[in-house]
Amino acid sequence: YILRRPPFGAKVKSAHDMGREFRMLSHLRPVFPAVPKPLLYCEDAEVIGAPFYLMERVEGVILRAGMPKNEYPDTETMEGVARSFVENLAQMHSLDLDKSGLADLGKPEGYAQRQVGGWTKRYGGSRTHDIEDMTFTGDWLLANIPDSGAPALIHNDYKYDNLVLDPEDITRIKAVLD
């Protein structure tokens, strides 16, 4: 089993909402089996100091920055991993949200506006140097936000180290994490 809890010292509650993660996995699992099976949710922070959930452990390979060079896949294999990475993401984005029960979980209206506005604000708040191209890009994005399309499932932290790969064929994704 894997116990998931917010990171110690986490200040942004909405970024580590264990109840939301558990509900997401519970609804996703029947329509997208490449996620770990959620088993138990506990919202009582007194139990271990924070809300948490248990999920099944999926054995496999996780590509991480800083891995020993001899553990990295060769170029040809990595091309296969990259292809699976994109195909898997496209499959997640094409899920029928109504069938999965996920349609009511998010706030799709105004998503692009919130994302662009939030990221440009965070960049401005953490900026240490004036980078003209970044200022131009932020201004351009704010002025050119597209209209909202149909809602889709978005994994906001989709990256190689949030994938569990099959050790027998690492171009095959066994599970998507986080």
C-alpha positions in Angstrom: 0.0 0.0 0.0 1.0 3.6 -0.4 -0.2 6.3 2.0 -0.6 9.7 0.4 -0.6 12.8 2.6 0.2 16.5 1.9 3.9 17.3 2.1 5.2 18.4 5.5 5.1 22.2 5.7 2.8 22.5 2.7 1.1 26.0 2.8 -1.2 25.8 -0.2 -4.1 23.6 1.0 -5.9 23.5 -2.4 -2.7 22.1 -4.0 -2.7 19.1 -1.7 -6.3 18.2 -1.3 -6.3 14.6 -0.3 -10.1 14.3 -0.5 -10.1 15.6 -4.1 -7.3 13.2 -5.1 -9.1 10.3 -3.6 -12.4 11.2 -5.3 -10.5 11.7 -8.6 -8.9 8.2 -8.4 -12.2 6.7 -7.3 -14.0 8.1 -10.4 -11.1 7.6 -12.8 -10.3 4.0 -11.9 -13.4 2.4 -13.6 -12.8 4.3 -16.9 -9.0 4.7 -16.9 -7.4 1.6 -15.2 -3.9 3.1 -15.4 -4.3 4.7 -12.0 -3.6 3.1 -8.6 -6.7 1.7 -7.0 -7.9 4.0 -4.1 -8.6 2.1 -0.9 -9.4 4.3 2.0 -9.8 8.0 2.7 -9.4 9.6 6.2 -10.2 13.3 6.6 -9.4 13.3 10.4 -6.1 15.2 10.6 -5.7 14.0 14.2 -4.9 10.4 13.0 -1.5 11.3 11.5 -1.5 15.1 11.5 -3.1 15.6 8.1 -5.9 14.1 5.9 -4.6 11.1 4.0 -5.6 8.2 1.8 -4.4 4.7 1.0 -4.0 3.4 -2.5 -2.6 0.2 -4.0 1.1 0.1 -4.7 1.9 -0.3 -8.4 5.4 -1.8 -8.9 7.5 -0.6 -11.7 10.1 1.9 -13.0 9.9 5.6 -12.3 12.2 7.8 -14.3 13.6 10.5 -12.0 16.1 13.4 -12.3 19.4 12.4 -10.8 19.1 8.7 -11.6 22.4 7.0 -12.3 23.3 7.3 -16.0 23.4 3.5 -16.4 19.7 3.3 -15.4 18.5 5.8 -18.0 16.9 4.3 -21.1 18.8 4.4 -24.4 17.6 6.9 -27.0 15.5 4.4 -28.9 13.7 3.2 -25.8 13.2 6.7 -24.6 11.5 7.6 -27.9 9.0 4.8 -27.1 8.5 6.1 -23.6 7.9 9.6 -25.0 5.4 8.2 -27.5 3.5 6.4 -24.8 3.7 9.5 -22.6 1.9 11.6 -25.2 -0.6 8.9 -26.2 -1.5 8.3 -22.6 -2.0 12.0 -22.0 -4.3 12.2 -25.1 -6.2 9.2 -23.8 -6.8 10.9 -20.4 -7.9 14.1 -22.1 -10.4 12.3 -24.2 -12.2 10.5 -21.4 -16.0 11.0 -21.2 -16.3 13.1 -18.0 -20.0 12.4 -17.6 -19.5 8.6 -17.7 -16.7 8.8 -15.2 -18.6 11.0 -12.8 -15.9 13.6 -13.0 -17.9 16.3 -14.7 -19.0 17.9 -11.4 -15.5 17.8 -9.8 -13.9 20.8 -11.5 -14.6 24.3 -12.5 -14.1 24.3 -16.3 -15.6 27.7 -17.0 -12.9 30.3 -17.0 -10.1 27.7 -16.6 -7.7 29.3 -19.1 -8.2 32.8 -17.7 -7.5 31.5 -14.1 -4.4 29.6 -15.3 -2.9 32.5 -17.3 -3.8 35.1 -14.7 -2.4 32.9 -11.9 0.8 32.0 -13.6 1.6 35.6 -14.7 0.9 36.9 -11.2 3.1 34.2 -9.6 5.9 35.0 -12.1 5.6 38.7 -11.3 5.6 38.0 -7.6 8.8 35.9 -7.8 10.6 37.9 -10.5 14.2 38.7 -9.7 15.2 40.2 -13.0 13.4 42.0 -15.8 13.3 39.6 -18.7 11.7 41.5 -21.6 10.6 38.3 -23.4 8.8 37.0 -20.3 7.0 40.3 -19.8 6.0 40.3 -23.5 4.8 36.7 -23.3 2.7 37.2 -20.2 1.1 40.3 -21.7 0.4 38.5 -24.9 -1.1 35.5 -23.2 -3.4 37.7 -21.1 -4.5 39.6 -24.2 -5.1 36.3 -26.2 -6.8 33.9 -23.9 -8.9 31.6 -26.0 -12.6 30.9 -25.3 -13.3 27.9 -23.2 -13.8 24.7 -25.1 -15.5 21.5 -23.9 -14.3 20.4 -20.4 -11.5 17.8 -20.4 -9.5 16.1 -17.7 -6.2 17.9 -17.1 -3.3 16.4 -15.1 -1.6 19.5 -13.9 1.6 17.7 -12.9 2.0 15.2 -15.8 5.7 14.3 -16.1 7.9 11.3 -16.3 8.3 10.9 -12.6 4.6 10.7 -12.1 4.4 7.6 -14.3 5.0 4.0 -13.3 6.5 2.1 -16.2 6.5 -1.7 -16.8 9.9 -3.0 -15.9 9.5 -5.7 -18.6 8.8 -3.0 -21.3 9.3 0.5 -20.0 7.6 2.0 -23.0 4.3 0.7 -21.4 2.7 2.8 -18.7 1.3 0.9 -15.8 0.0 3.8 -13.8 -0.2 7.6 -13.6 0.4 9.1 -10.2 -0.4 12.4 -8.5 
